[in-house]
Amino acid sequence: MNLALDFNFDDDTYRHYMNGFLTVLHCHHYLCLTTRTAIQFKDLGGIEILKSSVIDTIGPIIKEYINKNNIHSFEEKISVGAKYYSVMGLGKMKVKLVDSGAQVELMRSHIDQGWLKKWGKTNVCINFFTIGYIQAMFAAATDSPYQNFNVREIASIVSGKEASIFIVENK
């Protein structure tokens, strides 16, 4: 399944749009520094703020695409989210559905690669952005609240693994 994408640039405001949504071009510096800031302010809810910001911004994009394009099967809805992840330059995502939820594998991760370039390997998982993204993706695919899904990163490219692995469980 290929996504129907409409990219526009407003010459007056210099803004980029993807399927009608204002989007920002990013770099690994921005996402890695945002992640590091979330970690540094963990005691103040930094990580949860980062995840919820992703949910609030990505969820509507995926949900609108699903509704506008009359996508009905759960597998195709999940595929929309996975493909958008690549289109947005965030990496390459593969979703494997299992009875208890899903396993999401990142064969490429913009955030992990950026972290490695900036600070090198670390033995902790840092991809909170993608955790929020996956929650938004599953919420949009099931038309249910993101809180229905627990997402954990169990392996990470930034720690030296070949892929980052996330477990999705229904609460």
Secondary structure, DSSP 8 states (H G I E B T S, - for coil): ------EEEETTTTEEEETTEEE----HHHHHHHHHHHHHTGGGTHHHHHHHHHHHHHHHHHHHHHHHTT--SHHHHHHHHHHHHHHTTSEEEEEEEETTEEEEEEEEEHHHHHHHHHH---SS---HHHHHHHHHHHHHHHTS-GGGEEEEEEE-GGGT-SSEEEEEEE-
